[in-house]
Amino acid sequence: MTQATLTEQRVDHARIVNAVRDILLAIGDDPDREGLRDTPTRVARMYEELFAGMHADPRSYLKKTFTEKYNEMVVVRDVPFNSMCEHHLMPFEGKAHIAYLPDGKVVGLSKMARVVDAFALRPQVQERMTTQIADLLMDELNAQGAAVVLEAVHSCMTCRGVKKPGSVMVTSAIRGVCSTNPATRAEAMSLLHK
């Protein structure tokens, strides 16, 4: 999926360029030297990509559904995502594993990836993103249950601060019968962790 499918250009390039120039000056470098001369503009273009989800409506991806008398778990695993931690504006990346138990309607598989990107491509925290995806499935698909697990590596943990490369954060959000029925929960979690 291209970033253009999420949103049109909606960042203020000029403000980002000026802010990056100020940051370069603040760290004691010369934003006019050859290696940095175009960096503020490159950063503005990069931020447009990294924050393309800011103006996307994740609900829109789940509007087109298909009536289906399917009452078993629907699972998509290993959906890659990249996001920016809102605490340090540093990237985190990982995989989303999503399961839902339909109640008469299903959605196209690619829509799950689009939902993940719409939530990931904005200043974010992994915990919130996990619950946003699960809640959206419940609300928009009227699912009987949903389970979402995100696994991610956070650069704010691996290359600054405590500097612990290889650390992986895992979050989960369990809704509906996936939460209240032990057998359904066990099935969802086993399918998500294969």
C-alpha positions in Angstrom: 0.0 0.0 0.0 1.4 3.4 -0.9 1.2 6.3 1.5 -0.9 8.1 -1.1 -3.8 5.8 -0.4 -3.9 7.0 3.2 -3.9 10.7 2.7 -3.0 13.6 0.5 -0.2 15.9 1.5 -1.3 17.5 4.7 1.9 18.4 6.5 3.3 21.9 6.6 6.6 21.4 4.8 7.8 24.9 5.4 7.4 24.7 9.2 9.1 21.3 9.3 12.0 22.6 7.2 12.4 25.6 9.6 12.1 23.4 12.7 14.8 20.9 11.4 17.1 23.8 10.6 16.6 25.1 14.2 17.3 21.6 15.6 20.5 21.4 13.5 21.6 24.8 14.8 20.7 23.8 18.4 22.9 20.8 18.3 25.8 22.9 17.1 25.9 21.9 13.4 25.7 24.1 10.3 22.5 23.4 8.3 24.0 25.1 5.3 26.9 22.7 4.9 26.8 20.3 1.9 25.8 17.2 3.8 22.9 18.9 5.6 21.8 21.5 3.1 18.8 19.4 1.8 18.2 17.5 5.1 15.4 19.7 6.4 13.5 19.2 3.1 14.2 15.4 3.2 12.9 15.3 6.8 9.7 17.1 5.8 9.1 14.6 3.0 9.9 11.7 5.4 7.4 13.1 8.1 4.7 13.3 5.4 5.2 9.5 4.9 5.6 8.6 8.6 2.5 10.5 9.7 0.3 9.7 6.7 -2.3 8.1 9.1 -2.9 11.4 10.8 -5.7 12.3 8.4 -6.8 8.8 7.5 -10.1 7.4 8.9 -9.4 3.8 9.8 -13.2 3.1 10.0 -13.4 3.8 6.2 -11.5 0.6 5.5 -14.1 -1.5 7.2 -17.2 0.0 5.5 -17.2 -2.5 2.7 -18.2 -5.8 4.2 -19.5 -9.1 2.8 -22.5 -11.0 4.2 -21.2 -14.4 5.2 -22.6 -17.1 7.4 -19.1 -17.9 8.8 -18.9 -18.3 12.5 -15.3 -19.4 13.0 -12.2 -17.3 13.8 -10.8 -15.1 11.0 -7.0 -14.5 11.6 -4.3 -12.5 9.9 -0.8 -12.8 11.3 2.5 -11.0 10.7 1.1 -7.8 9.3 4.2 -5.5 9.3 4.0 -2.0 10.6 6.1 1.0 11.4 5.2 3.8 13.8 6.6 6.7 15.7 6.7 6.7 19.5 5.0 9.9 20.6 7.3 10.1 23.6 10.6 10.5 21.8 9.5 10.7 18.1 11.6 7.6 17.4 10.4 4.7 15.3 9.1 1.4 16.5 8.4 -1.4 14.1 6.9 -4.8 14.4 4.0 -7.2 13.4 0.3 -7.1 14.1 -1.6 -10.4 14.6 -5.4 -9.9 14.4 -8.3 -12.3 15.0 -12.0 -11.7 15.0 -15.1 -13.8 15.3 -17.6 -12.5 12.7 -21.3 -12.1 13.3 -22.7 -12.3 9.8 -20.2 -10.0 8.0 -16.6 -10.3 7.0 -14.1 -7.8 5.5 -11.5 -8.1 2.8 -8.1 -9.3 4.1 -6.2 -6.2 2.7 -8.4 -4.0 4.8 -6.8 -5.3 8.0 -3.4 -4.1 6.8 -4.9 -0.7 5.9 -6.4 -0.4 9.4 -3.0 -1.2 11.0 -1.2 1.4 8.8 -3.9 4.0 9.5 -3.3 3.7 13.2 0.5 3.1 13.0 1.3 6.1 10.8 0.8 8.8 13.4 2.5 9.7 16.8 1.5 6.6 18.7 2.1 4.3 21.6 1.8 0.6 21.1 -0.7 0.0 23.9 -3.1 2.5 22.4 -2.7 1.2 18.9 -3.5 -2.4 20.1 -6.7 -1.3 21.7 -7.7 0.9 18.8 -7.5 -1.9 16.3 -9.5 -4.3 18.6 -12.2 -1.7 19.4 -12.6 -0.8 15.7 -13.2 -4.5 14.8 -15.8 -4.8 17.4 -17.5 -1.5 16.5 -17.4 -1.6 12.7 -17.8 -5.3 12.1 -20.1 -5.9 15.0 -17.8 -8.8 15.7 -18.7 -11.3 18.4 -15.1 -11.1 19.6 -11.6 -9.8 18.7 -8.1 -10.4 19.7 -5.1 -8.3 18.7 -1.5 -8.9 19.5 1.3 -6.5 18.5 5.0 -7.3 18.8 7.4 -4.4 18.2 11.0 -3.3 18.7 11.2 0.3 19.9 14.3 2.3 18.9 13.8 4.5 22.0 14.6 1.3 24.0 17.3 -0.1 21.7 19.5 2.8 20.7 19.0 5.4 23.5 18.3 5.4 27.2 18.8 1.9 28.5 20.1 0.7 25.1 18.8 -2.9 25.1 18.9 -4.2 21.5 16.7 -7.2 20.9 14.0 -6.2 23.4 10.6 -6.8 22.0 7.4 -5.3 23.5 4.2 -7.4 23.2 0.7 -6.0 23.8 -2.7 -7.5 23.5 -6.3 -6.5 23.5 -9.0 -9.1 23.9 -12.7 -8.2 23.3 -16.1 -9.8 23.4 -16.4 -13.6 23.5 -12.6 -13.8 23.0 -12.4 -12.3 26.4 -15.3 -13.9 28.2 -15.2 -17.4 26.9 -12.1 -19.3 27.9 -12.2 -21.8 25.0 -12.6 -19.0 22.4 -9.8 -17.0 24.1 -7.5 -20.1 24.0 -8.4 -20.7 20.3 -7.7 -17.1 19.3 -4.4 -16.9 21.2 -3.2 -20.2 19.8 -4.0 -19.1 16.3 -2.3 -15.7 16.8 0.9 -17.3 18.1 1.6 -20.1 15.6 
